[in-house]
């Protein structure tokens, strides 16, 4: 095990695709040796080719490889890795994984198992947010188990209401009841979906907001009572509760509000004793913030914040995990310009059906203010077993208008032949007057996609 406050000697990256490559690059810049793990389907993956060492941990299904904790632990022991970076998804918010690594003297580059567990339980997370002074959506203070309790709570906060899985995410176990007549069926359906998806049928009820924005604040904690915020990201363009495009700064947040709410969340992570990167997510409507959840990991959209602040979030995660603390304070954070990220998926841009297969031609855009995070390359065969995200296009400009123009140019340059991707969708989106004006909410994209014209 690495002594406290000493850099890690070797980090195992317990993930795949573009995020594994992103972590690998940060490690190389810090002079830290890397270990890539991979399934048999990913033996030709870019992160496997570039890592110092690689270990095959199982067959294609994630449950038999990337989610196989004994295999990951064995890979650490075989290679002598003294730390694990989980990326996002997979085991990144698995408290048991963090505990097992700790029991074997291997550092988990992320928050404590306790904080993962607390924030992974949506009900407990909401209680914690209230205790820390974070504003929350009106609703139940615990699991709602029967129709009678649901009717009482809904009557108190007013219809429509949203029923949400306590252990969930990604829209599963989430149902809207617009009237009292809808409530019983919505509750039963949400519980059944939650049980099937997460093995836990606990649900809670919140006030349903009609036209909110989804605003999240990037935070970092040093684990020693210090915390900072790195501004907000607007993630309101969503399909089926999955983020599609993210931008910062939000068009609906002014500087006074940014600093006020940033201060609230920074103080919260400091008071919590939180270690590493996290994101506090809110719904924002009529000038008010309402806490949704806290993600105790790196986010897919973290490059948006890096573009505006020039702060390497993975570098800071590693520093905190080995006891060195953050490399900067709140007073050092400066925001410049505007940034937008588009999630490039291997999907049909109209039906969103997955499109795995071999990439025949590949050319990434470049130029000033353009960043591409992708593990794709010409000749790479995208396997059908995993998430369809194959890349992220991040652009930055001096202001939002320049950013949109640069994004339009970068999308025109981006070539991925042999499979279908969502690149054409983004070309359509940034031509829409509502998007150009920044006038959209979390329901906008669903309505746009449903309109054939």
C-alpha positions as CSV (number, residue, x, y, z in Angstrom):
1,X,0.0,0.0,0.0
2,X,1.3,3.5,-0.9
3,X,2.2,5.5,2.2
4,X,0.0,8.5,3.0
5,X,0.7,11.7,1.0
6,X,2.9,9.7,-1.5
7,X,1.9,9.4,-5.2
8,X,0.6,6.1,-6.3
9,X,3.1,3.9,-8.1
10,X,0.6,2.1,-10.3
11,X,-3.1,2.6,-11.0
12,X,-5.5,0.0,-12.3
13,X,-8.3,1.5,-14.4
14,X,-11.5,-0.5,-13.7
15,X,-13.4,0.7,-16.8
16,X,-13.4,0.7,-20.6
17,X,-13.9,3.0,-23.6
18,X,-13.3,6.8,-23.6
19,X,-13.3,7.2,-19.8
20,X,-10.6,4.5,-19.4
21,X,-8.5,6.4,-21.9
22,X,-9.2,9.7,-20.2
23,X,-7.9,8.4,-16.8
24,X,-4.9,6.7,-18.5
25,X,-3.8,10.1,-20.0
26,X,-4.0,11.8,-16.6
27,X,-1.9,9.0,-15.1
28,X,0.7,9.3,-17.8
29,X,1.0,13.1,-17.2
30,X,1.6,12.4,-13.5
31,X,4.2,9.7,-14.3
32,X,2.1,7.0,-12.8
33,X,2.2,3.5,-14.3
34,X,-1.2,2.1,-15.6
35,X,-3.0,-1.2,-15.8
36,X,-5.8,-1.7,-18.3
37,X,-8.4,-4.4,-17.7
38,X,-10.5,-5.7,-20.5
39,X,-13.0,-8.3,-21.5
40,X,-12.3,-10.6,-24.4
41,X,-14.5,-8.3,-26.6
42,X,-12.2,-5.3,-25.8
43,X,-8.8,-6.8,-26.4
44,X,-8.2,-4.3,-29.3
45,X,-9.4,-1.3,-27.3
46,X,-7.3,1.9,-27.4
47,X,-6.8,2.0,-23.6
48,X,-5.5,-1.6,-23.7
49,X,-3.0,-0.7,-26.4
50,X,-1.7,2.4,-24.6
51,X,-1.5,1.1,-21.0
52,X,1.7,-0.1,-19.5
53,X,0.1,-3.4,-18.6
54,X,-3.2,-5.1,-19.4
55,X,-5.1,-8.0,-17.9
56,X,-8.0,-9.9,-19.4
57,X,-10.7,-10.2,-16.7
58,X,-13.4,-12.3,-18.5
59,X,-15.8,-12.7,-21.3
60,X,-17.9,-9.9,-22.9
61,X,-20.8,-9.6,-20.5
62,X,-20.0,-6.9,-18.0
63,X,-21.2,-9.0,-15.1
64,X,-18.5,-11.5,-15.9
65,X,-15.7,-9.0,-16.5
66,X,-16.0,-5.3,-15.6
67,X,-18.4,-5.9,-12.7
68,X,-16.5,-9.0,-11.5
69,X,-14.9,-7.8,-8.3
70,X,-12.8,-10.9,-7.6
71,X,-11.3,-10.7,-11.1
72,X,-10.5,-7.0,-10.6
73,X,-8.9,-7.7,-7.2
74,X,-6.8,-10.5,-8.7
75,X,-5.7,-8.1,-11.5
76,X,-4.5,-5.7,-8.8
77,X,-2.6,-8.3,-7.0
78,X,-1.0,-9.8,-10.1
79,X,0.2,-6.4,-11.3
80,X,1.0,-4.8,-8.0
81,X,-1.4,-1.9,-8.5
82,X,-1.8,0.2,-5.3
83,X,-4.9,2.1,-6.4
84,X,-8.0,1.7,-8.6
85,X,-9.7,4.4,-10.6
86,X,-13.3,3.3,-11.4
87,X,-14.1,5.9,-14.0
88,X,-17.9,6.4,-14.1
89,X,-20.7,3.8,-14.4
90,X,-19.9,0.1,-13.7
91,X,-18.4,0.0,-10.1
92,X,-17.8,3.7,-9.6
93,X,-20.6,4.1,-7.1
94,X,-20.3,0.6,-5.5
95,X,-19.6,1.0,-1.8
96,X,-18.8,-2.7,-1.4
97,X,-16.1,-2.5,-4.0
98,X,-14.5,0.4,-2.2
99,X,-14.6,-1.5,1.1
100,X,-13.1,-4.6,-0.5
101,X,-10.2,-2.6,-2.0
102,X,-9.6,-0.9,1.3
103,X,-9.5,-4.3,3.1
104,X,-6.8,-5.4,0.7
105,X,-4.7,-2.3,1.1
106,X,-5.6,-0.9,-2.3
107,X,-6.8,2.7,-2.6
108,X,-10.1,3.5,-4.2
109,X,-9.8,6.8,-6.1
110,X,-13.1,8.2,-5.0
111,X,-15.1,9.0,-1.9
112,X,-15.5,6.8,1.1
113,X,-17.8,3.8,1.0
114,X,-20.0,5.6,3.6
115,X,-20.5,8.6,1.4
116,X,-21.1,6.4,-1.7
117,X,-23.7,4.5,0.3
118,X,-25.5,7.5,1.7
119,X,-25.7,9.4,-1.6
120,X,-26.7,6.2,-3.5
121,X,-29.8,6.0,-1.4
122,X,-32.0,8.8,-2.8
123,X,-34.1,9.0,0.4
124,X,-31.0,9.2,2.7
125,X,-29.3,11.6,0.3
126,X,-32.3,13.9,0.5
127,X,-32.2,13.8,4.3
128,X,-28.5,14.5,4.3
129,X,-29.0,17.4,1.9
130,X,-31.6,19.0,4.3
131,X,-29.1,18.6,7.2
132,X,-26.4,20.2,5.1
133,X,-28.6,23.2,4.2
134,X,-29.2,22.3,0.5
135,X,-32.7,23.2,-0.8
136,X,-34.8,20.1,-1.7
137,X,-37.9,19.4,-3.7
138,X,-41.0,19.1,-1.4
139,X,-42.0,15.5,-0.9
140,X,-41.9,12.4,1.3
141,X,-39.1,12.0,3.9
142,X,-38.8,8.3,3.4
143,X,-40.1,5.2,1.5
144,X,-43.7,5.3,0.5
145,X,-45.1,1.8,1.0
146,X,-48.9,2.1,0.4
147,X,-51.6,4.0,-1.4
148,X,-52.9,5.7,1.7
149,X,-49.5,7.2,2.6
150,X,-49.0,8.2,-1.1
151,X,-52.4,10.0,-1.2
152,X,-51.7,11.9,2.0
153,X,-48.3,13.1,0.8
154,X,-49.5,14.0,-2.7
155,X,-52.4,15.9,-1.1
156,X,-50.0,17.9,1.0
157,X,-47.6,18.9,-1.8
158,X,-50.2,19.0,-4.6
159,X,-50.4,17.3,-8.0
160,X,-48.7,16.4,-10.2
161,X,-46.2,14.3,-8.3
162,X,-43.2,12.3,-9.3
163,X,-42.6,8.8,-7.9
164,X,-38.9,7.8,-7.9
165,X,-36.9,4.7,-7.0
166,X,-34.8,5.2,-3.9
167,X,-31.8,3.2,-5.3
168,X,-32.3,4.2,-9.0
169,X,-31.2,6.3,-11.8
170,X,-31.6,6.8,-15.5
171,X,-35.3,7.1,-15.4
172,X,-36.0,3.6,-14.2
173,X,-38.5,3.3,-11.4
174,X,-39.8,6.8,-12.2
175,X,-43.4,7.6,-12.8
176,X,-45.6,10.8,-12.9
177,X,-49.0,10.9,-11.3
178,X,-50.9,13.9,-12.6
179,X,-54.1,13.3,-10.6
180,X,-55.2,11.3,-7.6
181,X,-56.7,8.7,-10.0
182,X,-53.2,8.0,-11.5
183,X,-51.5,7.6,-8.1
184,X,-52.2,4.0,-7.2
185,X,-51.1,2.6,-10.6
186,X,-48.1,4.9,-10.8
187,X,-46.9,3.8,-7.4
188,X,-47.3,0.1,-8.1
189,X,-45.5,0.4,-11.5
190,X,-42.6,2.4,-10.1
191,X,-42.1,-0.1,-7.3
192,X,-42.2,-3.0,-9.7
193,X,-39.7,-1.3,-12.0
194,X,-37.4,-0.4,-9.1
195,X,-37.4,-4.0,-7.9
196,X,-36.6,-5.4,-11.3
197,X,-33.9,-2.8,-12.1
198,X,-32.2,-2.4,-8.7
199,X,-33.4,-5.2,-6.4
200,X,-35.0,-2.6,-4.2
201,X,-38.6,-1.6,-4.5
202,X,-38.3,1.5,-2.1
203,X,-39.7,4.6,-3.7
204,X,-40.3,8.2,-2.6
205,X,-42.6,11.0,-3.8
206,X,-41.6,14.5,-4.9
207,X,-43.4,17.5,-6.3
208,X,-43.4,17.3,-10.1
209,X,-42.0,20.5,-11.6
210,X,-43.5,21.5,-14.9
211,X,-40.7,23.2,-16.9
212,X,-37.5,22.9,-14.9
213,X,-33.9,23.1,-16.0
214,X,-31.4,20.4,-14.9
215,X,-28.5,22.3,-13.3
216,X,-25.6,20.5,-11.6
217,X,-22.6,21.9,-9.6
218,X,-19.2,20.3,-9.9
219,X,-17.6,20.0,-6.4
220,X,-14.3,18.7,-5.1
221,X,-13.6,17.8,-1.5
222,X,-10.2,17.2,0.1
223,X,-11.5,14.7,2.7
224,X,-10.1,16.9,5.5
225,X,-12.9,19.5,5.8
226,X,-12.2,21.5,2.7
227,X,-14.4,21.9,-0.4
228,X,-14.6,23.9,-3.6
229,X,-17.1,24.3,-6.4
230,X,-16.2,24.7,-10.1
231,X,-19.4,26.2,-11.3
232,X,-22.5,24.7,-12.9
233,X,-23.4,22.7,-16.0
234,X,-26.8,22.8,-17.6
235,X,-27.8,19.3,-18.5
236,X,-31.4,20.0,-19.5
237,X,-31.3,18.5,-23.0
238,X,-32.3,14.9,-22.1
239,X,-34.0,11.9,-23.7
240,X,-35.6,9.4,-21.4
241,X,-33.9,11.1,-18.5
242,X,-30.5,10.5,-20.1
243,X,-28.3,13.6,-20.8
244,X,-27.6,14.3,-24.5
245,X,-25.9,17.7,-24.5
246,X,-24.4,19.7,-21.6
247,X,-23.2,23.3,-21.5
248,X,-21.7,25.8,-19.1
249,X,-22.4,28.4,-18.0
250,X,-26.2,28.0,-17.9
251,X,-28.1,30.6,-19.8
252,X,-30.5,31.0,-16.8
253,X,-27.9,31.4,-14.0
254,X,-26.3,34.8,-13.3
255,X,-23.0,35.3,-11.5
256,X,-24.6,36.2,-8.1
257,X,-26.7,33.0,-8.2
258,X,-23.7,30.9,-9.3
259,X,-21.5,32.1,-6.4
260,X,-24.4,31.8,-3.9
261,X,-25.3,28.2,-4.8
262,X,-21.7,27.3,-5.4
263,X,-21.0,28.4,-1.9
264,X,-23.8,26.3,-0.5
265,X,-22.6,23.1,-2.2
266,X,-18.9,23.7,-1.5
267,X,-19.7,24.2,2.2
268,X,-21.9,21.0,2.1
269,X,-19.1,18.8,0.8
270,X,-16.7,20.4,3.3
271,X,-19.0,19.7,6.2
272,X,-19.5,16.2,5.0
273,X,-15.8,15.6,4.9
274,X,-16.2,14.4,1.3
275,X,-13.1,13.3,-0.6
276,X,-12.7,13.6,-4.4
277,X,-15.0,14.7,-7.2
278,X,-18.7,14.8,-7.0
279,X,-21.7,16.5,-8.6
280,X,-24.7,18.0,-6.8
281,X,-27.7,18.0,-9.1
282,X,-30.7,20.2,-9.0
283,X,-33.9,21.1,-10.8
284,X,-34.2,24.8,-11.3
285,X,-37.5,26.6,-11.8
286,X,-38.7,30.1,-11.2
287,X,-35.5,31.1,-9.6
288,X,-35.4,28.3,-7.1
289,X,-33.1,25.3,-6.8
290,X,-34.3,21.8,-5.7
291,X,-31.8,19.1,-4.9
292,X,-32.2,15.9,-6.9
293,X,-29.2,13.8,-6.0
294,X,-25.4,13.8,-5.6
295,X,-23.3,11.6,-7.9
296,X,-20.2,10.4,-6.0
297,X,-18.0,10.0,-9.0
298,X,-16.6,11.7,-12.1
299,X,-19.4,12.7,-14.6
300,X,-19.5,12.0,-18.3
301,X,-19.7,15.7,-18.8
302,X,-16.7,16.7,-16.7
303,X,-14.7,18.0,-19.7
304,X,-17.1,21.0,-19.9
305,X,-15.9,22.1,-16.5
306,X,-12.3,21.4,-17.4
307,X,-12.6,23.5,-20.5
308,X,-13.8,26.6,-18.5
309,X,-11.4,26.3,-15.6
310,X,-8.3,24.6,-16.9
311,X,-8.4,22.3,-13.9
312,X,-7.8,18.6,-14.5
313,X,-10.5,16.8,-12.4
314,X,-8.9,13.4,-12.7
315,X,-5.5,14.8,-11.5
316,X,-7.3,16.3,-8.5
317,X,-9.1,13.0,-7.8
318,X,-5.7,11.2,-7.7
319,X,-4.1,13.9,-5.5
320,X,-6.9,13.7,-2.9
321,X,-6.9,9.8,-2.9
322,X,-3.2,9.7,-2.0
323,X,-3.6,12.3,0.7
324,X,-2.0,15.3,-1.1
325,X,-5.2,17.4,-1.0
326,X,-6.4,19.8,-3.7
327,X,-3.8,21.7,-5.8
328,X,-5.9,25.0,-5.6
329,X,-8.4,26.9,-3.5
330,X,-11.7,28.5,-4.3
331,X,-10.1,31.8,-4.8
332,X,-8.0,30.3,-7.6
333,X,-10.9,29.2,-9.7
334,X,-11.5,31.3,-12.8
335,X,-14.1,30.7,-15.5
336,X,-13.5,31.7,-19.1
337,X,-15.9,31.7,-22.0
338,X,-18.5,29.0,-22.8
339,X,-18.3,25.3,-23.4
340,X,-20.6,22.6,-24.8
341,X,-20.4,18.8,-24.9
342,X,-22.2,16.5,-27.3
343,X,-22.4,12.8,-26.4
344,X,-21.7,10.9,-29.6
345,X,-23.4,7.5,-29.4
346,X,-23.3,4.6,-31.8
347,X,-27.0,4.8,-32.5
348,X,-29.5,5.6,-35.3
349,X,-30.0,9.3,-35.0
350,X,-33.8,9.0,-35.5
351,X,-34.7,5.7,-33.7
352,X,-31.8,5.6,-31.3
353,X,-31.4,1.9,-32.0
354,X,-27.8,0.7,-31.1
355,X,-25.4,0.5,-34.1
356,X,-22.4,-1.6,-33.2
357,X,-20.0,-2.6,-35.9
358,X,-16.7,-1.8,-37.5
359,X,-15.6,1.8,-38.1
360,X,-14.5,2.0,-41.7
361,X,-13.4,5.6,-41.7
362,X,-12.6,7.9,-38.7
363,X,-11.6,11.5,-38.6
364,X,-11.9,13.6,-35.4
365,X,-12.4,17.4,-35.7
366,X,-9.7,19.7,-34.4
367,X,-8.7,23.3,-34.3
368,X,-8.9,26.0,-31.6
369,X,-11.2,25.2,-28.7
370,X,-12.1,21.7,-29.9
371,X,-11.6,18.5,-27.8
372,X,-12.6,15.0,-28.6
373,X,-12.6,12.3,-25.9
374,X,-13.0,9.0,-27.7
375,X,-11.4,5.6,-27.8
376,X,-12.6,5.0,-31.3
377,X,-10.3,4.7,-34.3
378,X,-10.4,3.6,-37.9
379,X,-10.8,-0.2,-38.0
380,X,-12.1,-0.4,-34.5
381,X,-15.1,-2.7,-34.0
382,X,-17.6,-1.4,-31.5
383,X,-18.9,-4.4,-29.5
384,X,-22.6,-4.8,-28.9
385,X,-22.3,-5.6,-25.2
386,X,-21.9,-2.2,-23.6
387,X,-23.2,1.4,-23.5
388,X,-23.4,3.0,-26.9
389,X,-21.4,6.1,-26.0
390,X,-18.3,6.1,-28.2
391,X,-17.1,9.7,-27.9
392,X,-17.6,13.2,-26.6
393,X,-17.2,16.4,-28.6
394,X,-16.3,19.3,-26.4
395,X,-16.0,22.8,-27.8
396,X,-15.2,26.1,-26.1
397,X,-15.5,29.7,-27.3
398,X,-15.2,33.2,-25.8
399,X,-19.0,33.4,-25.6
400,X,-21.9,31.1,-26.3
401,X,-22.4,32.4,-29.9
402,X,-18.8,31.6,-30.8
403,X,-19.1,28.2,-29.1
404,X,-22.2,27.3,-31.1
405,X,-20.5,28.3,-34.4
406,X,-17.4,26.3,-33.4
407,X,-19.6,23.3,-32.6
408,X,-21.3,23.5,-35.9
409,X,-17.9,23.5,-37.7
410,X,-16.6,20.6,-35.6
411,X,-19.7,18.5,-36.2
412,X,-19.2,19.0,-40.0
413,X,-15.6,17.8,-39.7
414,X,-16.4,14.7,-37.6
415,X,-16.4,11.5,-39.7
416,X,-17.4,8.1,-38.4
417,X,-18.3,5.8,-41.3
418,X,-19.4,2.2,-41.1
419,X,-21.8,2.6,-38.2
420,X,-24.6,5.1,-37.5
421,X,-24.1,7.8,-34.9
422,X,-25.9,10.7,-33.3
423,X,-23.7,13.3,-35.0
424,X,-26.6,14.3,-37.4
425,X,-28.9,14.9,-34.4
426,X,-26.6,17.6,-33.0
427,X,-26.5,19.3,-36.3
428,X,-30.2,19.6,-36.2
429,X,-30.4,20.7,-32.6
430,X,-28.0,23.6,-32.8
431,X,-29.9,25.0,-35.7
432,X,-33.1,25.2,-33.6
433,X,-34.1,28.7,-32.5
434,X,-34.8,27.6,-29.0
435,X,-31.4,26.1,-28.6
436,X,-29.6,29.1,-30.1
437,X,-31.5,31.3,-27.7
438,X,-30.9,28.9,-24.7
439,X,-34.6,28.6,-24.2
440,X,-35.2,25.0,-23.3
441,X,-36.1,22.7,-20.3
442,X,-35.8,19.0,-19.5
443,X,-38.9,18.2,-21.6
444,X,-37.8,20.1,-24.7
445,X,-35.9,17.4,-26.5
446,X,-38.6,14.7,-26.0
447,X,-41.1,17.1,-27.6
448,X,-38.7,17.9,-30.4
449,X,-38.1,14.3,-31.2
450,X,-41.8,13.5,-31.1
451,X,-42.7,16.1,-33.6
452,X,-42.2,14.7,-37.2
453,X,-41.8,18.2,-38.6
